[in-house]
Amino acid sequence: MYRIGKEEAEAAARVIESGQLFFVNDGFQEVKNFEREWAEKIGTEYSILLTSGTGALISALVGLGVGPGDEVIVPGYTFMASASAVLAVGAIPVLAEIDETMTIDVKDVEKKITDKTKCIIPVHICGFPCNMDAIMELAKKHNIFVLEDACQADGGKYKGRRLGSIGNAGAFSFNYFKLISCGEGGAVVTNDRKVYERAAIYHDSGCAFRPYSGEFSEPFFMGMQLRSNEVMGAIMRVQLTRMDDIIANLKETKAKLIAGLADEKKITIIPSHDIEGDLGSNLGFRFATAEEGAKFAEMAKAEGFDGYLVANSGKHIYYNWDPIMKHLGAHCEALNPYKLPENQGLCMEYSDDMLPKTLDLVNRTYHINLKCDRSDEEIQKMIDTIKKFCAQL
Ligand SMILES: *Cc1c(COP(=O)(O)O)cnc(C)c1O
């Protein structure tokens, strides 16, 4: 969450005062309106507001029909949920390298495709757009689905199109740490009616409360009850009106930082597959060596400078994903995707050093989470501090 205020408080109060908190009612219909407004903004036919980005990823995978016997290619640098969502539907995550932009490396994805590959999950990590043209071309060639994980990229773009609208489905998060938020929340988008209906059934309790679910042609099946409520819908509708201004503000700050650091020889600003579509929420720069990266991170930490060496970002690096690395896929062995008979023979060998390119990049790349409404003085101070640390390398 980057901005919140009186408007959200009033919108939430209106719902509470109406007493209509359930997402299907004849009153305010905040969820229904948000879903329509979000689909319009992102540029898809359908959208579902639900309880989390993880729930959005899982519902989208269910919508795409991914399950036991399927491999899903996921980058080795992303929040763990991108990979654990695959386990949640009984499929196996196959890990791929990232490229210099910190997003999934299409060349490595191509190498990891087998006749079991059902889906690729490109992750627009830190709001950095993935190489979507190349991903879509590869997916088309091999007849596999693309599910965009846009959980860190609410509102970002690739070549003028909103992230999440390019693949077969897209997942967003409205968790507290994401660009727009209602504390916890998420959304699935798609243009595919079948994917939408299946995701809608799964996100409900297998009995689809939506009044229009009577028009569904997909048969009902078990659901997880990931439904949203009217307070969430009301807050998200206000947050949505703030989204493009937040992005414009962040991008302005990022452009000033990039300009100010252009002559700093010790670092390279990481490249982008589309700097125009970049969210502006993160600045990434790279050192020549891991030693320099580690030394910079140490100095920054000592002075309380707000940033991190990517290698230190915990559950965002594959070797820290215990459920995957150690095959601890479920609470019960019989449900563990790694033990399911349908999955035997799939790619499920993991090791800490299996993605050397990713390891090299995360050890040399430093990220700064940018905030809204930075003054020129604050931006200059950040530039000066980075240069000061660089001078000591
Ligand atoms: C936050 C995040 C998720 C999960 O979203 P939640 O709303 O926290 O469940 C998934 N993927 C990525 C890349 C994320 O950053």
The ligand as a Tripos MOL2 file, in Angstrom:
@<TRIPOS>MOLECULE
LIG
   15    15     1     0     0
SMALL
NO_CHARGES

@<TRIPOS>ATOM
      1 C1          2.8560  -11.1980   -2.7590 C.3       1 LIG1
      2 C2          3.1230  -12.1390   -3.8560 C.ar      1 LIG1
      3 C3          2.3220  -13.2690   -4.0740 C.ar      1 LIG1
      4 C4          1.2390  -13.6780   -3.1350 C.3       1 LIG1
      5 O1          0.3320  -12.7010   -2.8350 O.3       1 LIG1
      6 P1         -0.4320  -12.7640   -1.4120 P.3       1 LIG1
      7 O2         -1.5210  -11.7590   -1.5870 O.co2     1 LIG1
      8 O3          0.5570  -12.4010   -0.3710 O.co2     1 LIG1
      9 O4         -0.9440  -14.1410   -1.2800 O.co2     1 LIG1
     10 C5          2.5800  -14.0620   -5.1600 C.ar      1 LIG1
     11 N1          3.5940  -13.7930   -5.9970 N.ar      1 LIG1
     12 C6          4.3990  -12.7250   -5.8230 C.ar      1 LIG1
     13 C7          5.4870  -12.4590   -6.7990 C.3       1 LIG1
     14 C8          4.1990  -11.8810   -4.7300 C.ar      1 LIG1
     15 O5          5.0220  -10.8480   -4.5390 O.3       1 LIG1
@<TRIPOS>BOND
     1     1     2 1
     2     2     3 ar
     3     2    14 ar
     4     3     4 1
     5     3    10 ar
     6     4     5 1
     7     5     6 1
     8     6     7 2
     9     6     8 1
    10     6     9 1
    11    10    11 ar
    12    11    12 ar
    13    12    13 1
    14    12    14 ar
    15    14    15 1
@<TRIPOS>SUBSTRUCTURE
     1 LIG1         1 GROUP 0 **** ****
